[in-house]
Amino acid sequence: MQGTTTIDTVNLGGSDMMHDLSVWGLFLQADFVVKAVMIMLVLASFWCWAIIFDKLLRLRRVRARTAQFEESFWSGGSLDDLYDRIGNRPGDPMSALFSSAMSEWRRSVSRGLGKEDSGRSALQQRVERVMQVTLGREMDRLERYMTFLASVGSTAPFIGLFGTVWGIMNSFAAIAISKNTSLAVVAPGIAEALFATALGLVAAIPAVVAYNKISSDLNRYAIRLEAFCGEFGAVLSRQLEERR
């Protein structure tokens, strides 16, 4: 009877030491600070994925519309007719460049500018300046929220590491208080702490990969727009020469 009582007591003690090592269980059992870190990283990860999908879909749509505009622009038709079709509602950054340049061109020509050499030079500079301003504005719109991806990619691992260090500190404090160095006592607290580091990596890795990929696509598109600015500027320059 005495032996049976001892065994039952040990088993009951072991049952009190049981921990839920599932993802949800690790979150619920974590310290308040570690929970805050986990919630922050999960929200950052969701927001990063929202930005990633939005950027990829928008770039795909912009490239398709730009290809349609280039086909119309280089088809040999009248630039005035193309501008009348686009109006003040351009559907992509390249057509926005074209629309802003043509608007400045028409406004200046209607005032009689471009008839003299000095006027032609001033008109060409004005059109180029308008296109550069429009280019910067359109690229700013496309690059919106990219800094958030870069920030998450660089800081999320360190935020997760902070949660890990905090959780391990609490685990060692609990060991000191209970004076029990059993692995069964230490393991749950360390698992909760390391879960914060895992969440940091889950948030950071997609953010870094997407930032590099999207930044590369944006740089190529910016070069494409700059090339169009040069080509369209040359077209307007030839038209100025023909007006002599």
C-alpha positions as CSV (number, residue, x, y, z in Angstrom):
1,M,0.0,0.0,0.0
2,Q,2.8,2.4,0.9
3,G,4.5,1.8,-2.5
4,T,1.3,2.4,-4.4
5,T,0.7,5.7,-2.6
6,T,4.2,6.9,-3.5
7,I,3.8,6.0,-7.2
8,D,0.4,7.9,-7.4
9,T,2.0,10.9,-5.8
10,V,4.8,11.0,-8.4
11,N,2.3,10.6,-11.3
12,L,0.2,13.4,-10.0
13,G,3.2,15.7,-9.7
14,G,4.2,14.8,-13.3
15,S,0.7,15.6,-14.6
16,D,0.9,19.1,-13.0
17,M,4.1,19.7,-15.0
18,M,2.4,18.9,-18.4
19,H,2.6,21.8,-20.9
20,D,0.8,22.4,-24.2
21,L,3.6,22.6,-26.8
22,S,1.3,23.4,-29.7
23,V,1.6,26.8,-31.4
24,W,-1.5,28.1,-29.6
25,G,-0.4,26.6,-26.3
26,L,3.0,28.2,-26.6
27,F,1.4,31.6,-27.2
28,L,-1.1,31.3,-24.3
29,Q,1.6,30.1,-21.8
30,A,4.1,32.8,-22.8
31,D,4.9,35.9,-20.7
32,F,3.0,39.2,-21.4
33,V,6.1,40.7,-23.0
34,V,6.7,37.7,-25.2
35,K,3.0,37.7,-26.2
36,A,3.2,41.3,-27.2
37,V,6.3,40.5,-29.3
38,M,4.4,37.6,-31.0
39,I,1.3,39.6,-31.7
40,M,3.5,42.4,-33.2
41,L,5.3,40.0,-35.5
42,V,2.2,38.2,-36.6
43,L,0.5,41.6,-37.5
44,A,3.7,42.7,-39.3
45,S,3.8,39.5,-41.3
46,F,0.1,39.8,-42.4
47,W,0.7,43.5,-43.4
48,C,3.8,42.5,-45.3
49,W,1.9,39.8,-47.3
50,A,-0.9,42.3,-48.0
51,I,1.7,44.8,-49.4
52,I,3.5,42.0,-51.4
53,F,0.3,40.9,-53.1
54,D,-0.8,44.4,-53.8
55,K,2.6,45.4,-55.3
56,L,2.8,42.3,-57.5
57,L,-0.7,42.7,-58.8
58,R,-0.3,46.5,-59.4
59,L,3.0,46.1,-61.2
60,R,1.5,43.4,-63.4
61,R,-1.4,45.7,-64.3
62,V,0.8,48.7,-64.8
63,R,3.1,46.8,-67.2
64,A,0.2,45.6,-69.2
65,R,-1.3,49.1,-69.5
66,T,2.1,50.5,-70.4
67,A,2.5,48.0,-73.2
68,Q,-0.9,49.0,-74.6
69,F,0.1,52.7,-74.4
70,E,3.4,52.1,-76.1
71,E,1.7,50.3,-78.9
72,S,-0.6,53.2,-79.4
73,F,2.2,55.8,-79.1
74,W,4.5,54.1,-81.7
75,S,1.7,53.2,-84.1
76,G,2.3,56.3,-86.1
77,G,-1.0,58.0,-85.3
78,S,-1.5,61.6,-84.3
79,L,-0.2,62.5,-80.8
80,D,-3.0,65.0,-80.4
81,D,-5.6,62.4,-81.1
82,L,-3.9,60.1,-78.5
83,Y,-3.8,62.9,-76.0
84,D,-7.5,63.6,-76.6
85,R,-8.3,59.9,-76.0
86,I,-6.3,59.8,-72.7
87,G,-7.4,63.2,-71.5
88,N,-6.8,63.9,-67.8
89,R,-7.3,60.2,-66.8
90,P,-4.1,58.3,-67.7
91,G,-4.2,54.7,-66.8
92,D,-0.5,54.1,-66.1
93,P,2.6,56.1,-65.3
94,M,3.9,56.3,-68.9
95,S,0.6,57.7,-70.2
96,A,0.7,60.1,-67.2
97,L,4.1,61.3,-68.5
98,F,2.7,61.7,-72.0
99,S,-0.4,63.5,-70.7
100,S,1.5,66.0,-68.6
101,A,4.1,66.8,-71.3
102,M,1.3,67.3,-74.0
103,S,-0.6,69.5,-71.6
104,E,2.4,71.7,-71.1
105,W,3.1,71.6,-74.8
106,R,-0.4,72.7,-75.8
107,R,-0.5,75.4,-73.2
108,S,2.9,76.9,-74.2
109,V,2.2,76.7,-78.0
110,S,-1.2,78.4,-77.5
111,R,0.6,81.3,-75.9
112,G,2.9,81.7,-78.9
113,L,6.0,80.1,-77.4
114,G,8.4,78.1,-79.5
115,K,8.5,80.4,-82.5
116,E,12.0,81.8,-81.7
117,D,15.1,79.9,-80.9
118,S,15.2,81.0,-77.3
119,G,11.5,80.2,-76.9
120,R,12.0,76.7,-78.4
121,S,14.8,76.0,-75.9
122,A,12.7,77.3,-73.0
123,L,9.7,75.2,-74.1
124,Q,11.8,72.0,-74.4
125,Q,13.2,72.6,-70.9
126,R,9.7,73.2,-69.5
127,V,8.4,70.0,-71.0
128,E,11.4,68.0,-69.8
129,R,11.0,69.4,-66.3
130,V,7.3,68.6,-66.2
131,M,8.0,65.0,-67.3
132,Q,10.7,64.6,-64.5
133,V,8.3,65.9,-61.9
134,T,5.6,63.5,-63.1
135,L,8.1,60.7,-63.2
136,G,9.0,61.3,-59.6
137,R,5.4,61.5,-58.5
138,E,4.4,58.3,-60.3
139,M,7.4,56.4,-58.9
140,D,6.6,57.6,-55.4
141,R,3.1,56.1,-55.7
142,L,4.5,52.8,-56.9
143,E,7.1,52.7,-54.2
144,R,4.6,53.4,-51.4
145,Y,5.0,51.1,-48.4
146,M,8.3,49.6,-49.7
147,T,10.0,51.1,-46.6
148,F,7.8,49.1,-44.4
149,L,8.9,45.9,-46.1
150,A,12.6,47.0,-45.6
151,S,12.0,47.8,-42.0
152,V,10.3,44.5,-41.2
153,G,13.0,42.6,-43.0
154,S,15.8,44.3,-41.0
155,T,14.1,44.5,-37.6
156,A,11.8,41.5,-37.2
157,P,14.6,39.0,-36.4
158,F,15.9,41.3,-33.6
159,I,12.4,41.9,-32.3
160,G,11.9,38.1,-32.2
161,L,15.3,37.7,-30.5
162,F,14.3,40.2,-27.8
163,G,11.2,38.1,-27.1
164,T,13.4,35.0,-26.9
165,V,15.9,36.6,-24.5
166,W,13.1,37.8,-22.3
167,G,11.4,34.4,-22.3
168,I,14.7,32.6,-21.4
169,M,15.3,35.1,-18.6
170,N,11.9,34.2,-17.2
171,S,12.7,30.5,-17.5
172,F,15.9,30.8,-15.6
173,A,14.2,32.9,-12.9
174,A,11.6,30.2,-12.5
175,I,14.3,27.6,-12.2
176,A,16.0,29.7,-9.5
177,I,12.8,30.0,-7.5
178,S,11.7,26.4,-7.8
179,K,15.3,25.0,-7.5
180,N,14.4,22.4,-10.0
181,T,16.8,22.0,-12.9
182,S,14.9,19.2,-14.7
183,L,14.7,19.5,-18.4
184,A,10.9,19.0,-18.2
185,V,10.8,22.3,-16.2
186,V,13.1,24.2,-18.5
187,A,12.0,23.0,-21.9
188,P,8.5,24.6,-22.1
189,G,9.8,28.1,-21.2
190,I,12.6,27.8,-23.7
191,A,10.2,26.6,-26.4
192,E,7.9,29.6,-25.8
193,A,11.0,31.9,-26.1
194,L,12.3,30.3,-29.3
195,F,8.8,30.5,-30.8
196,A,9.2,34.3,-30.8
197,T,12.5,34.0,-32.8
198,A,10.7,31.7,-35.3
199,L,7.9,34.3,-35.8
200,G,10.6,36.9,-36.4
201,L,12.1,34.9,-39.2
202,V,8.7,34.1,-40.6
203,A,8.0,37.8,-40.9
204,A,11.5,38.9,-42.0
205,I,12.3,36.3,-44.7
206,P,9.3,37.0,-47.1
207,A,9.7,40.7,-46.5
208,V,13.4,40.7,-47.5
209,V,12.8,38.5,-50.6
210,A,9.8,40.5,-51.7
211,Y,11.6,43.8,-51.2
212,N,14.5,42.8,-53.3
213,K,12.3,41.4,-56.1
214,I,9.9,44.3,-56.2
215,S,12.7,46.9,-55.9
216,S,14.3,45.3,-58.9
217,D,11.1,45.4,-60.9
218,L,10.5,49.0,-59.9
219,N,14.0,50.0,-61.0
220,R,13.6,48.4,-64.4
221,Y,10.2,50.1,-64.8
222,A,11.8,53.5,-63.8
223,I,14.5,53.0,-66.4
224,R,11.7,52.3,-69.0
225,L,10.0,55.5,-68.0
226,E,13.2,57.5,-68.2
227,A,13.9,56.1,-71.7
228,F,10.4,57.2,-72.8
229,C,11.0,60.7,-71.4
230,G,14.1,60.9,-73.6
231,E,12.4,59.5,-76.7
232,F,9.3,61.7,-76.3
233,G,11.5,64.7,-75.7
234,A,13.3,63.9,-79.0
235,V,9.9,63.7,-80.8
236,L,8.8,67.1,-79.5
237,S,12.2,68.6,-80.4
238,R,11.7,67.4,-84.0
239,Q,8.3,69.0,-84.0
240,L,9.8,72.3,-82.8
241,E,12.3,72.1,-85.6
242,E,9.5,71.6,-88.1
243,R,7.7,74.7,-86.8
244,R,10.5,77.0,-88.0
